[in-house]
Amino acid sequence: MSDALFSRNDDLKRLRDAGYLIQAVGGLLVMREVPYVNAQKEVKRGVLISTLCLSGDLTQKPEPHTVQFCGDFPCQADGVPLQAIAAGTGQWDLGHGLVAQHMFSSKPDNRGYQNYFDKMTTYANILAGPAAVLSPGVSAKVFREPDEDEESVFNYLETASDRVGIGALTARLKGERVAIVGVGGTGSYILDQVAKTPVAEIRLIDNDEFLQHNAFRAPGAPSLDSLRQVWKKVEYFKEIYSRIHRHIVAHAVQLDASNVHVLDGVTFAFLSMDAGEPKRAVIERLESMGVPFIDVGMGLELKGDSLGGILRVTTSTPGAREHLRQRVSFDGGGDDVYVSNIQVAELNMLNAALAVIKWKKIRGFYRDLEQEHHCSYTIDGNMLLNGDQTS
């Protein structure tokens, strides 16, 4: 992916052609082996890091104009710090094995940098100039090929995390193999969010067809021609979300006790399936595998001229299983109007968001003070309640 990016963008290609050891790492542009002088008047080499602003695979005007640096604070040849570029000191874990200690700011004029060649060479020259005084000929132009890029699960670079400095947190989701059992209203919104994370695999499991009513309670907007094809839901959503995530696997099956082996190998599961004995079989299989999972549910009622009800997110982890059977029903049907596919896309979306947030809490992406294993949202009172805390 990185090689294609460099061949398509002249500013990036110029950096490599000039001899700089530079590569795209996640949503960052990284220049390695940049010489600089430390406070002891020694010539060292560090790493310059810039966020990478892209539209598809085309670079845009660099924003912000600052960079981060892995190494000691750089100095003049006499050991006096280059305070003119100082913009902050700390410990920034940027993910991808990069921990920056300093931030630099050198904005050329009110327009800022117009391309990444100008931005990265400006900072490299500021640092390398004093080093060349002490060691003539030393340069950031090392004319060496970068290491081979790690294969990404995305079809294009994920720049959102690194742009705001949370790459290390996002990396905690890597390697996860997620199953989404049921990709109707809530399940499709779960997919919409999970597909934008670097999980190793997303397994979609549902045997239903994507029909016209589904179009009004799922993310996106299918065309009339698409609806005429009568896709299986899993194939419809795989077609869409494979545009961003490379490892989406579709299983057009209705899980029950005879085929729950489809779940083998997953590390987390979202259950957005109807109540009934198939759900019991799925839950028992996940429990026997030691896999954490989240079950979502929605109970709605039509009273008078308005809808009311409750959304539910119930979490089961290896250390907290007992509460689930008091929270989750295995009885199908009933009088709940939700089973008739009433249009509640915003509730599906909210239910999905609460579930994905809880998953990210479990994996350490979000802070989790209460460690609740059950959460409910009541519509008419706009009330969000936690329960079944483990701490």
N, C-alpha and C positions, 0 to 999 in steps of 0.2 A: 504494500500500500504506500509506504514512504517513497519508494523509488518512483512510482507513478506520479506521486505528488510533486516530486522534484523535477521530473521531466516535463510536466504540464505547466509549471509556473516559472517564468523567467527569473524572478528575483531569487527563488530558492536554487534554481539550477546554477545561477551565477555564483552563489556561495560555494557550492561544491566545485565548480570549475576553477574557482580562484584558489582552491586548496584547503578550505576550511573543513574541519571534521564536524559536520553538522547533520542532524537527523531530526525527523519528526517522531516524538515519543508521546503517544496519546494525543492530547490537545496542546502539546508544548513543542516549541522549536528549541533544540538543544545544541549549543556549540561547545565542544569539548576541547581540552588541552589549550586553553587560552593562557598565555604567559602573563604573569604579573609579579610585582615586587611586594614582599610582606614587610612588616615592621622591623625585622632583623636584616633588611636589605638583601634578602635571598630571593632568587628567581624561582617562582613556583608556577604550577599550572592549575587552573580552575575551570569551572563550567559555567557558562552563561546560559540563562534560561528565559525564554520569552513565551507568553501565551501566543497561540496561533489562531488568528481570525480567518475563518474560511467561509465560503459559500459553495457548498458541494465540495469539489476538489480544486477550487480556485482561491488563491489568497486575496484578501482584502486589505485595506489600509490598516497597518498595525495599531491596535488599541488594546491596552494603554501603551504609553510610550516607555514605561519602565521595564526593567529586567530584574531577575533575581540571580544570585551568584552563589556557587558552592566553592568555598575556600576561605582563606583569611581575608581581612579587609585589605584592599590594595593600596599601595603607597607610591609616592614619587621615588626616584632613584636614591634619594637621601633618607628614605624611611619615613617621610612626612605623609600622613594619610591623605588620600584623595577625597577630602571632605566635600568638594564641590558636587560630587555625584551621590553622596550619601542620602538615602531615603528610608532607612530603617534597618535594624539588626534584630535577629531572633533565630528561631528554629522553625522553618517551614517544611513540613513533610509533604512533598508534592506528589507522592506516589512514584511508581516506576523506578524505585531505588534512588530517587533524588531528594536530598535534604539540603535546602538552601539556608545560608546564614545571613545573607545581606540582600538588600534591595537597592538598586541604583536608579537615578533619574537624571537623564540628560536629554532635554527636549530641544531640538535645533531651532525651532521658531514656532509661531502660533499655529502653523499648519500641521506640525508634528511630522513624523516619518511617513513617507509615501509608499514605502515597500520594505520588505524584510532584509534585503541586501543592505540598504542604507542603515537600517536600525542596528542590525547585528554587527556590521563592520565598524560602525561608530563606537560602540561599546568595546569591541575587541581592540581597536586602536588606542582608546583611552587607557586600557589596562596594559597593553603590550608595549606602548611607547617607553615608559620607564624601564621595563625589563630589557629592552633593546639597548638602553644606555649601559646597563651593567653587563649584558651578555650580547654583544653585537651579532646581528643575524638571527636572533631568536624571534619567532613569529608564531601567530596562531594558524598560519598556513602550513599545515603538516603534510598535506597531500597524501592522506591515508583514507581508505574506504571505511565507513562506519560498520559496526557489527550488524549482522543480519537482524532485521526487525522481527519482534515477536508477532505471530499471526493474531490478528484481531478477530473478535466475534462479530464485529460490525463491518458493513460494506463501505463505510466512510468513517473518517476519524471522529471520535466522540470528543468534542471540544468543550462541552458544557462544564464538566467537572473541573478540568484543569484551569479553565478560565477564572474560576472563583476559588481555586486552591483546595479543592476537596478530593483530589485524585486518590489520595491514600485511603480515604473513607470508601470511595467507590470501589477500590480494589478489594475491599473485604467481601464483595459479592462475587468476585471471580471464582470460578470452579463450581459454583452452585448449579445443580441440575434440578430445575423447577418443573413440577407437574401442575397443570391447571385442569382440574376435572370439572368439565362443564364450562363452555364458552358462550353462554347466552348473555343476558344483560350484564350481570356483575362480572362474570368471568372474562368477558371481552374487554372490559375496562381494566381488569387486573393485567391482562396480556398487554394492553396499551402501555402500561407503566413498566412492567417487567422487561418488555422488549427493548427498553432504553437503558438497561443495565447490562454490565459485562458478564452475565451468567453464562456458563458453558453450554447449557442446553435449556430449551423451553419445550416441554412436552404437552401438547394439546390433546385432550381426550374428551370426545363428545360424538354421538352418533346422529344428532339431529341435523336437519337441513336449514340453511339460511334462507328464510322466506321474507315476505314483504314486511310483516310486523316486526321482524328482527331489526330491520333497517332503522326503525324509529327508537330503538333503545340500545344501540351499539355505537361505538365511536366511529367517526367517519361518515361518508355519504356515498353509498353504492349507486352506480348508474342503473338505469332501467334495463339495459342490456345485461348487466351483471346479474341482476335479480332473475332474469329469464333463464339463466343457466342452471338455477336450482343447485347451488353448491352445497356440499356438506359444510357445516360451520367450520370445522377444523381446517378444511382445505381453503375456504374463503379467507379466513384470518391468516393462515400461513402465507397465502399469496400476497397479502398486503404487508404483513410485518416482516417477511423475508426481505423486503426492500431495505430494511435497516439492520436486522439481525440475521446472521448466517445459519444459526443452528436451531431452527424451529422444526419440530417433528410432529406430524399430524397422525393421530390414531382415531379413525372414524369407527369407534366401538362404544357400546354401552357397557361400562364396567359392572361386573357382578362377581360372585364367588368363583366363577369358572375362568375368568381372564384377568384377575387382579395382578398377575405377574407382569402386566404392562407397566406397572409402577416400579418394577425392580430397577435399582440404580439411581433413583431420584434422591436428592438430599433435602428437599422441601416440597410441600404440596399445598396448593390452595384448592379447597373444595367448594365449588359453587354449583352443586348438584341438588336435585330434588331429594326430599326425604324418602325413605323406603329401605328395604333390605339391601339393595345394592350399596347404599351409603354405609351401612353397617359393615359390609364386607370390605369396602375400601378402607374404612377407619381401622378395622382389625388388622389389615395387612400393613398399613403404615405403622401402627403401634408395634407389630412384631418385628418390623425392620428398624425400629428405633428412630424413625424419621419424624421431625417436628412438622406440624401442619396447622393450617388455619381454615376453619369452617365458617362460611358467611351465610347469613340468612336474613329474610325480610318478611315481616308480618304486617299486612295492610288491611284496613277496613274502610268501607264506604258508609259513612253515616250522614244522613241528610244530604247536603250538597257539597261535601268535601271529604277528602281522604285523610286518614290518620294512620299511625302505626309505628313500628319499631324496626330499626336495623340492628343486626347483631354481628359481632366479630368474636369468635371463640377460638382460642389458641390452645393447642395441645403440644407439649414438649415432653421428652423422655422423663423429666423430673416432675411433671405435673399433668397427669392424665385423668385423675379421678373425677374432676369437676365436669368433664365433657358430656357425660351421659345425662347429667342433670340439666344441661344447657341445650343439647342438640336432640331434636326429635327424629325418630326413624319411622314415624307414621306419615304416609303419603297423603296428598290431597287435602281434604277438609274444606272449610268454607272460605278460606283465605282467598281474597280476590286476586292476589298476586299470581296465582297459578294460571289465571286466564290471560296472562301476558298484558296486563294493564300497563299503559305507557308511563313509566317512571324512570326515565333515563338518568335524571339527576340523582335519584336515590341509588340506582345501580352504581353510578360514578362515585358517589360518596362512600358507599359500602366497600367498593373496591379500594378507594384511597385509604380508608382506615385499615384495611387488611394489609395493604402493601407497606404502609407506615409501620405496622406492628412487625412484619417480617424484617424490615430494615432495622428495627430496634433489636430484634433477636440477634441479628448479625453484627450489631455494634455500630451501624451507620448513624442511627439516631440515639440520643440519650434516653434512657429508660429508668425513670426514678421509681415508679410504682410496680413495674413488672407485672402488670395486670394480664390475666389470661382470658378475660372476658370484657367486652365493651359493648354498650348499647347506646343507640341514638334514638330519642323519642321525637317524632316530628312536631306534634302540636305545641310542645313546650320548649322545643329547640334545646333538649337536655341530653348531654353526653355523660354517661356514667361508667366508671370502672368497677370491676369485680374480680374475685378469684386471684388476688395478689399473692405472689410467692415470696415477697420480701417483708 
